Amino acid sequence: MKYSLKELRARLCLTQAEMAENLGVSTQTYNSWENDFSKVKMKDALKIAKLCGISIDEFKF
């Protein structure tokens, strides 16, 4: 199964601001990823996968 950013964030019970802080990006950047205004770069996708405890293959980016 592939998880969206919103699904992953919900699993961690974090706000967008908290997720952004954990990933070291601005809330605006995170929001643009979650709402498909911009694409997640591979280096950030790896951080997201690590934070969420999933493999990169399970992340829909």
C-alpha positions as CSV (number, residue, x, y, z in Angstrom):
1,M,0.0,0.0,0.0
2,K,1.2,3.5,-0.8
3,Y,0.6,6.3,1.7
4,S,0.0,10.0,1.0
5,L,1.6,12.7,3.1
6,K,-1.7,13.4,4.7
7,E,-2.2,9.8,5.7
8,L,1.3,9.5,7.1
9,R,0.9,12.7,9.1
10,A,-2.4,11.5,10.5
11,R,-0.8,8.2,11.6
12,L,1.7,10.2,13.6
13,C,-1.0,12.6,15.0
14,L,1.0,15.6,14.0
15,T,-0.1,19.0,12.6
16,Q,1.4,20.3,9.3
17,A,3.6,22.7,11.4
18,E,4.9,19.8,13.6
19,M,5.5,17.6,10.6
20,A,7.4,20.4,8.8
21,E,9.5,21.1,11.9
22,N,10.4,17.4,12.2
23,L,11.5,17.4,8.6
24,G,13.4,20.6,8.8
25,V,11.3,22.5,6.2
26,S,8.9,25.5,6.5
27,T,5.2,24.9,7.1
28,Q,4.6,26.5,3.7
29,T,6.9,24.0,1.9
30,Y,5.2,21.1,3.7
31,N,1.7,22.4,2.9
32,S,2.6,22.7,-0.8
33,W,3.8,19.1,-0.8
34,E,0.7,17.8,1.0
35,N,-1.6,19.7,-1.4
36,D,0.3,18.7,-4.5
37,F,1.4,22.3,-5.4
38,S,5.0,21.1,-5.6
39,K,6.7,17.7,-5.7
40,V,8.7,16.2,-2.8
41,K,12.4,15.7,-3.7
42,M,14.0,12.4,-3.1
43,K,16.1,13.6,-0.2
44,D,13.0,14.8,1.5
45,A,11.1,11.7,0.7
46,L,13.8,9.7,2.4
47,K,13.4,11.9,5.5
48,I,9.7,11.4,5.5
49,A,9.9,7.6,5.1
50,K,12.4,7.5,8.0
51,L,10.3,9.7,10.2
52,C,7.2,7.6,9.6
53,G,9.0,4.2,9.9
54,I,8.1,3.1,6.4
55,S,10.1,2.1,3.3
56,I,10.4,4.6,0.5
57,D,8.3,2.3,-1.7
58,E,5.3,2.8,0.7
59,F,5.3,6.5,0.2
60,K,3.3,8.1,-2.5
61,F,5.3,11.1,-3.7
